[in-house]
């Protein structure tokens, strides 16, 4: 009797994404699939449909990203028998640590002055009956 191999029975978990680095970096890590289809030869990290890493490590720092831009990541597990099994996608937006514009600085200074005047302006006390 011949059985058909169903690769969807061996899915890797979707990658774990974090932004502990700068505004233009996303750290991507992954774990081995809970159910494996033989020995793992290597992993491929796919960002927005393009392979950006191929190797045996289970983590990768993606840098030089555009701030405030959405990115989609998948991990492919490639077995020793050359089966390729892809994870579900994980999505993350790159950070926003950009330069402060002078207009924003002016707005912050105005708010600071308003806050100071609220703190120094006497207010009548109200009583509860």
C-alpha positions as CSV (number, residue, x, y, z in Angstrom):
1,X,0.0,0.0,0.0
2,X,1.3,3.4,-1.0
3,X,0.7,6.5,1.2
4,X,1.0,10.1,0.2
5,X,3.3,12.4,2.3
6,X,1.4,15.4,3.5
7,X,3.9,18.2,4.3
8,X,1.3,20.2,6.1
9,X,1.5,17.6,8.9
10,X,5.0,18.9,9.7
11,X,4.6,22.7,10.0
12,X,7.3,24.8,11.7
13,X,6.0,27.3,14.2
14,X,5.8,30.9,12.9
15,X,8.9,33.0,13.7
16,X,9.2,35.1,16.9
17,X,9.7,38.8,16.1
18,X,11.1,41.5,18.4
19,X,12.4,45.0,18.0
20,X,15.0,45.3,20.8
21,X,17.5,46.9,18.5
22,X,17.2,50.2,16.7
23,X,14.3,51.6,14.8
24,X,15.4,49.9,11.6
25,X,16.0,46.4,13.0
26,X,13.8,43.4,13.7
27,X,15.2,40.3,15.5
28,X,13.8,37.1,14.1
29,X,14.1,33.7,15.9
30,X,12.5,30.3,15.5
31,X,12.4,26.9,17.0
32,X,12.5,23.4,15.5
33,X,9.1,22.1,14.4
34,X,7.4,19.9,17.1
35,X,7.0,17.1,14.5
36,X,9.9,16.6,12.1
37,X,10.1,14.9,8.8
38,X,13.7,13.7,9.2
39,X,16.9,15.5,10.0
40,X,17.0,19.3,9.3
41,X,19.6,20.4,6.8
42,X,19.1,24.1,7.2
43,X,16.6,27.0,7.6
44,X,15.7,29.8,5.2
45,X,14.3,33.1,6.5
46,X,11.9,34.7,4.0
47,X,11.1,38.4,4.3
48,X,8.3,39.8,2.1
49,X,8.6,36.8,-0.2
50,X,12.4,36.9,-0.6
51,X,15.0,34.6,1.1
52,X,17.3,36.8,3.2
53,X,19.1,34.1,5.2
54,X,20.0,30.4,4.7
55,X,21.9,28.5,7.3
56,X,21.8,26.4,10.5
57,X,21.3,29.2,13.0
58,X,17.9,29.7,14.5
59,X,18.0,33.5,14.7
60,X,18.8,36.5,12.5
61,X,18.9,40.3,13.0
62,X,17.4,42.1,10.0
63,X,18.7,45.6,9.8
64,X,18.5,48.6,7.4
65,X,14.7,48.5,7.4
66,X,12.5,51.4,6.6
67,X,10.9,52.8,9.8
68,X,7.1,52.5,10.1
69,X,7.1,49.9,7.4
70,X,5.3,46.5,7.7
71,X,7.3,43.3,7.1
72,X,6.2,39.7,6.8
73,X,8.5,36.8,7.8
74,X,8.3,33.1,7.2
75,X,10.7,30.3,8.1
76,X,11.4,27.4,5.8
77,X,12.7,24.1,7.1
78,X,14.8,22.2,4.6
79,X,15.3,18.6,5.5
80,X,18.2,16.4,4.6
81,X,16.0,14.8,2.0
82,X,15.3,18.3,0.5
83,X,11.7,18.6,1.7
84,X,10.9,22.3,2.2
85,X,8.2,23.1,4.8
86,X,7.2,26.7,5.4
87,X,5.8,28.3,8.5
88,X,2.8,30.5,8.8
89,X,3.7,34.2,8.4
90,X,4.6,36.6,11.2
91,X,4.2,40.3,10.7
92,X,5.9,43.3,12.4
93,X,6.3,47.0,11.8
94,X,9.8,48.5,12.0
95,X,10.2,51.1,14.8
96,X,9.9,54.8,14.6
97,X,12.9,56.3,16.4
98,X,13.5,59.1,13.9
99,X,14.8,62.6,14.3
100,X,12.6,65.1,16.2
101,X,11.5,67.9,13.8
102,X,11.7,71.5,14.9
103,X,7.9,71.9,14.7
104,X,7.5,69.0,17.0
105,X,10.0,70.5,19.4
106,X,8.0,73.8,19.3
107,X,4.8,71.9,20.2
108,X,6.5,70.2,23.1
109,X,7.9,73.5,24.4
110,X,4.4,75.1,24.2
111,X,2.8,72.2,26.1
112,X,5.5,72.4,28.7
113,X,4.8,76.1,29.2
114,X,1.1,75.4,29.5
115,X,1.8,72.7,32.1
116,X,4.0,75.1,34.1
117,X,1.3,77.8,34.1
118,X,-1.3,75.3,35.3
119,X,1.0,74.3,38.2
120,X,1.7,77.9,39.3
121,X,-1.8,79.5,38.8
122,X,-3.8,79.4,42.0
123,X,-7.2,77.6,41.7
124,X,-10.1,78.0,44.1
125,X,-10.7,75.0,46.3
126,X,-14.0,73.3,45.9
127,X,-15.7,71.4,48.7
128,X,-18.0,68.4,48.5
129,X,-21.2,68.6,50.5
